[in-house]
Amino acid sequence: MNTDFDKMSLKEMRDLRVRLDRAINSYEDRKRREALNAIEEAAREHGFNLSELTGTKTRRSGTVAPKYANPEDPTMTWTGRGRQPKWVKESLDSGKQLEDLAI
């Protein structure tokens, strides 16, 4: 395709640039989807899904119910996940078991 830019107006060249950018983005998106589909198909052929091979996990939404509460202040709770709160550490250091704090 030969385009004579000297004969085109500025608006025509800008319109051409916009159409060209869209075509490039569409092409890249299409190629990315084709590549992803090919990878997913190859994983399936070997008995896996893509997330198993890449180590990615689906994110779960929602909150986790607390499992432990401070006996001295029941409003202070802990789910049992992440770093132990100070009150949990202090209770364990004083000889209590984690089961003693269970809700």
CYANA upper distance limits for C-alpha pairs under 8 A (distance plus 0.5 A):
  4 ASP  CA      8 MET  CA      7.45
  5 PHE  CA     13 MET  CA      7.82
  8 MET  CA     12 GLU  CA      6.44
  8 MET  CA     13 MET  CA      6.89
  9 SER  CA     13 MET  CA      6.82
 10 LEU  CA     14 ARG  CA      6.66
 11 LYS  CA     15 ASP  CA      6.56
 12 GLU  CA     16 LEU  CA      6.57
 13 MET  CA     17 ARG  CA      6.63
 14 ARG  CA     18 VAL  CA      6.73
 15 ASP  CA     19 ARG  CA      6.74
 16 LEU  CA     20 LEU  CA      6.51
 17 ARG  CA     21 ASP  CA      6.55
 18 VAL  CA     22 ARG  CA      6.75
 19 ARG  CA     23 ALA  CA      6.67
 20 LEU  CA     24 ILE  CA      6.64
 21 ASP  CA     25 ASN  CA      6.65
 22 ARG  CA     26 SER  CA      6.50
 23 ALA  CA     27 TYR  CA      6.56
 24 ILE  CA     28 GLU  CA      6.68
 25 ASN  CA     29 ASP  CA      6.58
 26 SER  CA     30 ARG  CA      6.57
 27 TYR  CA     31 LYS  CA      6.66
 28 GLU  CA     32 ARG  CA      6.56
 29 ASP  CA     33 ARG  CA      6.68
 30 ARG  CA     34 GLU  CA      6.68
 31 LYS  CA     35 ALA  CA      6.62
 32 ARG  CA     36 LEU  CA      6.66
 33 ARG  CA     37 ASN  CA      6.55
 34 GLU  CA     38 ALA  CA      6.67
 35 ALA  CA     39 ILE  CA      6.72
 36 LEU  CA     40 GLU  CA      6.61
 37 ASN  CA     41 GLU  CA      6.55
 38 ALA  CA     42 ALA  CA      6.67
 39 ILE  CA     43 ALA  CA      6.71
 39 ILE  CA     50 LEU  CA      8.04
 40 GLU  CA     44 ARG  CA      6.70
 40 GLU  CA     49 ASN  CA      7.14
 40 GLU  CA     50 LEU  CA      6.17
 41 GLU  CA     45 GLU  CA      6.70
 42 ALA  CA     46 HIS  CA      7.08
 43 ALA  CA     47 GLY  CA      6.90
 43 ALA  CA     48 PHE  CA      5.58
 43 ALA  CA     49 ASN  CA      6.07
 43 ALA  CA     50 LEU  CA      6.56
 43 ALA  CA     53 LEU  CA      8.30
 44 ARG  CA     48 PHE  CA      5.59
 44 ARG  CA     49 ASN  CA      6.25
 44 ARG  CA     50 LEU  CA      8.47
 48 PHE  CA     52 GLU  CA      6.88
 48 PHE  CA     53 LEU  CA      7.59
 49 ASN  CA     53 LEU  CA      7.31
 50 LEU  CA     54 THR  CA      6.70
 51 SER  CA     55 GLY  CA      6.13
 51 SER  CA     56 THR  CA      5.52
 51 SER  CA     57 LYS  CA      6.92
 52 GLU  CA     56 THR  CA      7.42
 64 VAL  CA     79 THR  CA      7.03
 65 ALA  CA     79 THR  CA      6.60
 66 PRO  CA     77 THR  CA      6.47
 66 PRO  CA     78 TRP  CA      5.69
 66 PRO  CA     79 THR  CA      4.38
 66 PRO  CA     80 GLY  CA      7.69
 66 PRO  CA    103 ILE  CA      8.30
 67 LYS  CA     77 THR  CA      7.91
 67 LYS  CA     78 TRP  CA      6.68
 67 LYS  CA     79 THR  CA      5.45
 67 LYS  CA     80 GLY  CA      6.74
 67 LYS  CA    102 ALA  CA      6.19
 67 LYS  CA    103 ILE  CA      6.07
 68 TYR  CA     77 THR  CA      6.05
 68 TYR  CA     78 TRP  CA      5.68
 68 TYR  CA     79 THR  CA      6.89
 68 TYR  CA     80 GLY  CA      7.51
 68 TYR  CA    101 LEU  CA      5.63
 68 TYR  CA    102 ALA  CA      4.84
 68 TYR  CA    103 ILE  CA      5.65
 69 ALA  CA     73 ASP  CA      8.07
 69 ALA  CA     74 PRO  CA      5.85
 69 ALA  CA     75 THR  CA      7.64
 69 ALA  CA     76 MET  CA      6.26
 69 ALA  CA     77 THR  CA      4.78
 69 ALA  CA     78 TRP  CA      6.85
 69 ALA  CA    101 LEU  CA      6.13
 69 ALA  CA    102 ALA  CA      6.90
 69 ALA  CA    103 ILE  CA      6.48
 70 ASN  CA     74 PRO  CA      5.65
 70 ASN  CA     75 THR  CA      7.87
 70 ASN  CA     76 MET  CA      6.04
 70 ASN  CA     77 THR  CA      6.82
 70 ASN  CA     87 TRP  CA      7.34
 70 ASN  CA     88 VAL  CA      7.88
 70 ASN  CA    101 LEU  CA      6.95
 71 PRO  CA    101 LEU  CA      7.28
 78 TRP  CA     84 GLN  CA      8.20
 78 TRP  CA     85 PRO  CA      7.80
 80 GLY  CA     84 GLN  CA      7.95
 84 GLN  CA     88 VAL  CA      6.60
 84 GLN  CA     89 LYS  CA      7.06
 85 PRO  CA     89 LYS  CA      7.06
 86 LYS  CA     90 GLU  CA      6.62
 87 TRP  CA     91 SER  CA      6.59
 88 VAL  CA     92 LEU  CA      6.69
 88 VAL  CA     98 LEU  CA      8.43
 89 LYS  CA     93 ASP  CA      6.54
 90 GLU  CA     94 SER  CA      6.69
 91 SER  CA     95 GLY  CA      7.22
 91 SER  CA     96 LYS  CA      6.10
 91 SER  CA     97 GLN  CA      8.29
 92 LEU  CA     96 LYS  CA      5.41
 92 LEU  CA     97 GLN  CA      6.44
 92 LEU  CA     98 LEU  CA      7.42
 96 LYS  CA    100 ASP  CA      6.87
 97 GLN  CA    101 LEU  CA      7.80
 98 LEU  CA    102 ALA  CA      7.33
